[in-house]
Amino acid sequence: MRKSIKSKIISGYGILVVVLVLVAVWSILNFWRLRSVFNTVLVENYRSVVAAESMVAALERQDSGVLLYLLGERDLGSRIIGESQADFLAWYGRAIDNITVPGEKDVLASINAEYKKYSDGYLLLRDMVVSSDRDQARRFYLENMLPVFTTIRELCGKLQSLNQDNMIRANNISGQEATRAIISVSVFTFLAVVAAVVSGAHVVSSVLRPILHLKENIRGITQGRLDDTIIVESGDEIGQLAEEFSRMVRSLKERDEETVERFKSQRAKLEAIVNSMNDAVLVVDADFRVDMVNPVAEDIIGMRDDEAKGKHFLEVLDDPDVFSAIKSAVLGKRPREDGQVRGEVAVFELRRKTRDQEQRRYYSVHSSPIRAKDGSLKGAVVVFSDITHYKEVDELKSQFVSTVSHEFRTPLTSIMMSVGLLMELDELKKDPKVRQLLEIMKDDAERLTRMVNELLDLSRIQAGKIEVRRVPILLRELIDEALRPFYQQFKTQEVNLVVDVEENIKVSADPDKIVWVISNLVGNALRYTPRSGTVTVGARKSDDEVQVFVSDTGAGIPKAYQKKIFERFVQVKNGKMGELRGGAGLGLAISREIVEAHGGKIWVESEPGKGSSFIFTLSRVADSRKADSGGIKDSGATCPTDQK
């Protein structure tokens, strides 16, 4: 009867297991002996050494207290003597509880006797000082207490030497034990290696031959020949495996035929669903080659489904920006939820000529990856939604806002000039009520003017009329320039300002516009931070970008506002009965447009009650390049802040 693979392996490795067990037991015994030695050295003797040193330190402090008492500092001297005496007795008690070395008990008894003399001497000296006999007290200290003090120090040194000598002896013993352990474990390890080699060679020779035969038979099946039969002349598990594998191949052949039919059916259903959608749908594989196009998408790319199949995405839609956005989303280079990309990844304009005029269509592009169970990318579904109508409505809205803002500027200017003239009239200055009304009118007019200017800035940015002139510049210069107007406000409001920026971080940015963004974020943070709170301005750098952040310790932003806060006319609730704070709600919208014009991103991280952090990214310039100041010059002002 032939042995099974299990019995072959057990017999081959039985010796190895026995040797390994012996090695393990022997190693444990040696380690246990070493542990006991180390426990003596590191725990017991070390405690006594520490106690001796601590008693000397406490005795010296007590003696210093006695000298202060002699010099007339009675209260301070008495306090130091009392504290030191308690420390000395505490450490003496620990030393008594840890007697491990011969002779240690006698030394501790001598220390106790001498310390009692020293304490009694202090009581006599104190009575002499109280009776105003200081000369006698000094002589008493020199002739009686000082020799006792010296004796106690010598006894503590002797206690320390006893334990240190024992530590040295224990260390020598542990070295000898370690040497013996190394030799014995090495011998047993060598025997284990020899046993492993012998038993391994035996197992390989008895198992490998039928496996190689099985491998040759399986190779034909992997090449697609599912009709081949696997035959292995072996009575052990290898032969049984070959028989079961043959059954599996037959089953796979049947299931493969069923899977092909099911796949064809599912493909037909998918094509029917995609073709019936009102949105344009384009499916690509992992290499971004077109796999499916529905009729609506055919109108966009200008070619039929059979013509587009197999072509690269850029061959059917020559728009590198759209392709780059889709690729970044699919490959995971943007935020995800539940492992899937959600939301719009790009908006592009498509111009199409007709007989009468040129049509412009706008499409919102959404992309979701197709992944296998192991997470590998298999392709992507790209959906083009026609948003021309919404785009036109948004342009009309922007034009309307811009027009109204322009129309507001002239009357607002007139109102501000009129109010200013009225406030200068002597007749009106005398009436406090009229004066108060004029100041209210002036504040409201200034607020409306700021809102109109912000609306105009936002309209110009969205219309692409504001040019971004990026230059290499030190980020610290931008932050210092943005913070300069706020120093007095931080001091007045008693809010701490922390700047955490490395000096040599360089970015590519338009200095004026990024200074405006930082100023807006700092102003918002200062507005929402309570007295004694902290506003932090800093930066974190990576390989190709820099994250600039402005954090505060205010009330935080409710979750309901965190996704809307960068939209126009959105204000944050202060958290108290729905009270609103801030301006017209345009600053963050303008900041987002400026950051995105720089190719960056801006977002907020906040928890109610824990403050907020506004973060935006800028392109980083290599450190080897020399940064240009970009027109921002250091005024020499100092920052009344905590800086890192």
VEXSE-933906 format. One record per residue (C-alpha): residue in one letter; x negated, y negated, z negated. Coordinates in steps of 0.2 Angstrom, whole numbers, plus 5000, padded with zeros to 4 digits. Layout:
// residues N
AXYZ...
END
This chain:
// residues 644
M500050005000R499349835005K499149694993S500249544994I499449374996K499949334978S499049484971K497549434982I497449264976I497749314957S496349444958G495249324967Y495449174955G495749274938I493849264934L493849084938V495349044926V494449144912V492849044914L493848884915V494748924899L493048964890V492348794897A493848704891V493848784873W491948754871S492048574877I493548544865L492448614850N490948504855F492048354857W492848384840R491148394832L490648234840R492248144835S492048184817V490248114818F490847954827N492247944814T491047934800V489947804809L491247694816V492547694803E491847744785N490147664785Y490647524796R491947474784S490747474769V489447364780V490847234784A491347234765A489647194760E489447054772S491146984767M490646994749V489046894752A490046764762A491346744749L489946734735E489046594745R490746494747Q491046514728D489246454724S489546304735G491146274726V490146274709L488946154716L490346034722Y491046054704L489345994697L489345844709G491045784702E492145854716R493145954703D494745984713L493946034729G492646134720S494046224709R495046264725I493546334734I493046434719G494746514717E494946554735S493246634736Q493446734720A495046814727D494146854744F492646934734L493747044724A494747094739W493247154748Y492547234733G494147334731R493947394749A492147444746I492647544731D494047634741N492747684754I491347764745T490447894756V488647874753P487647944738G487047794727E488447684734K489547704718D488047644707V487747494718L489547444717A489547464698S488047344697I488847214708N490447224697A489447194681E488347054689Y489846964696K490746974679K489246884672Y489346754686S491146724683D490946704664G489446584668Y490646474679L491846464664L490446404652L489846284666R491546214668D491746174650M490046084650V490645974664V492245934656S491345884640S490345764651D488745864648R488145874666D486245884663Q486546034652A487746104665R486446084679R485146174668F486346314664Y486646334682L484846344687E484346454673N485846574671M487046574686L485846554701P484746714696V486446814694F486946744711T485346804719T485446974711I487246994718R486646954735E485247074734L486447214728C487647174743G486147194754K485647354746L487447414749Q487347364767S485647454769L486347614762N487747624775Q486647564789D485447704786N486847834785M487447764802I485747794809R485647974803A487448004809N486947934826N485448054827I486548194823S487848144836G486448134849Q485848314845E487648374846A487948284863T486348364870R486948544865A488648504872I487948444889I486848604890S488248724886V489548644897S488348634911V487948824910F489848864909T490248744924F488848824935L489649004931A491348934936V490648864952V489849034957A491449124952A492549004963V491349024978V491449224977S493349234974G493649094987A492649195001H493649354996V495349264998V494849185014S494249345022S495849435017V497149295021L496349195036R496449335049P498349355050I498549165049L497449135064H498449265073L500049175068K499349015073E499049075091N500849135093I501548965086R500548865098G501548925112I503148885104T502548705100Q502248685119G504148705121R504148895125L505648935112D505949105120D504249175115T504249305101I503049295086I502249455081V500949475067E500449655062S500349625043G501349695029D501049545017E501949385016I501149325033G502049465042Q503749415033L503349235038A503149275056E504849365056E505749225048F504849095059S505549195074R507349185067M507048995064V506448965082R508049055089S509148945078L508148785083K508448825101E510348835098R510448675088D509348585100E510648615113E512048555102T511048405097V510748355115E512548365119R512948265103F511748135107K512448115124S514148095117Q513547965104R512547865117A514147855128K515147795112L513847665108E513747595126A515647585126I515547485110V514147365115N514947335132S516547285124M515747155113N516046965117D514246925111A512746965122V511847125115L510047175120V509247335113V507347355113D506247495108A504747485096D503647405110F505047275113R505447355130V507347345135D508347505132M510147435134V510947275140N512847245139P513747145153V513746975143A511846995141E511747025160D512346855163I511046775152I509546865158G510146865176M509947055180R510847215178D510647345165D509747465176E508647335182A508147275165K507847445157G506047485154K505447305156H504647205142F505747075133L504746925140E505046995158V506946985156L506946825146D505446715148D505546615131P503946645121D504746555106V506246665105F505246825107S504046765093A505446735081I506246895085K504646995083S504246905066A505946955060V505947135066L504147165059G504547095042K503646925042R505146835035P506246865020R507347025020E508847085010D509047275007G507647305019Q508647225034V508347065042R509946955041G510446785048E509846675062V508046695068A508046575083V509146455093F508746425111E509346325126L509846405142R510046295158R511046355172K511346265189T513046265197R513646185213D514146025204Q513046005189E511746085178Q512546175163R511746185146R512146335135Y511446365117Y511346535109S511046585091V509946735091H510046875077S508947025076S508947175066P507647315066I508147495069R507147605057A506947795054K507147865037D505347855033G505347665037S504447675054L505047545067K506047625081G506747475090A507847325087V509547255091V509547075097V511246985097F511446815107S512946715100D513546565111I513546415100T513646285113H515346215106Y514646205089K513046125095E514045995105V515045955090D513545935079E512745815091L514345715092K514345705073S512445655072Q512745525085F514245455075V513245455059S511845365068T513045235076V513945205060S512345185050H511645055063E513344965062F513144965043R511444885042T511844715048P513344685036L512344765022T510944645025S512044495025I512844555009M511144575000M510644405006S512244325000V512144404983G510344354982L510844174986L512344174974M511144244960E510044094962L511443964960D511243874943E513143864941L513344054942K511844094931K512744014916D514244134917P513644314911K515144404918V514844334935R513044374933Q513444554929L514644574943L513244504955E511944624948I513244774951M513544714969K511644704972D511344874965D512744954975A512144864991E510344924988R511045104986L512045095002T510545025011R509445165005M510845295011V510945205028N509045215030E509045395025L510345435037L509445345051D507845435047L508745605047S509545565064R507845515071I507045675064Q508445785071A508345705088G506545735089K506145545090I504945545075E503245605080V502245715068R500345675069R499445805060V497645785055P496445885044I496545815026L496245865008L497845915000R497345834983E497245664992L499045674998I499645724980D498745584972E499445464984A501245524981L501045524962R500245354961P501945254960F502645374947Y501345364933Q502145224924Q503845314925F503145464918K502445364903T504045264901Q505145424901E503845524890V503745664903N502145764905L501345774922V500245924926V499245924942D498546104947V497746084964E495946134969E494945994975N494346074992I496046134999K496246065016V497846065026S498446005043A499845875040D500445705044P499945605029D501345485028K502745605030I502045745018V501745605005W503545555007V504045745005I503045764989S503645594982N505445644985L505245814976V504245724961G505645594960N506945724959A506045824946L505745674935R507545624936Y508145794930T506745824917P507145784899R506045684887S504545784882G504745894897T503445944910V503345914929T501946024937V501345984955G500146114962A499646224976R499246404980K498246454995S498246605006D497246655022D498146535034E499346435024V499546335008Q501046334996V501346164988F502546174973V503446044962S504146124946D505046044931T505746104915G507446034917A509246114917G508946214933I510046224948P511646334948K511546474960A513046404970Y511946264975Q510246344979K510746394997K511646225001I510446104992F509446065008E511046025018R511545845020F512545755007V512345894994Q512045844976V511645944961K512745964946N511945904930G512746054921K513845934910M515645924914G515245914933E514245754931L513245714947R511545634947G510445574961G510645484977A511645514993G511045694994L509945665010G508145675002L508045865003A508845875020I507545755027S506145845017R506646005026E506645925043I504845855040V504146025033E504946125048A504245995060H502546045053G502946225056G503246265038K504646325026I505346245011W506446334997V506946324979E506646444965S507746414949E508646484934P509946384925G509146324909K507346364914G506946224927S506646224945S505246254958F505246174975I504046254986F503546215004T502146275016L500846195026S499546255038R497846275030V496246215038A494646315036D493546265021S492046245033R492846105042K492645935035A494345855030D494845685036S495645565024G496945535037G497145345032I497445375014K496145285003D495845314985S496245154975G495245214960A496845224950T496745354936C498145474932P498845474915T499245664916D498545834911Q497545894926K496846064930
END
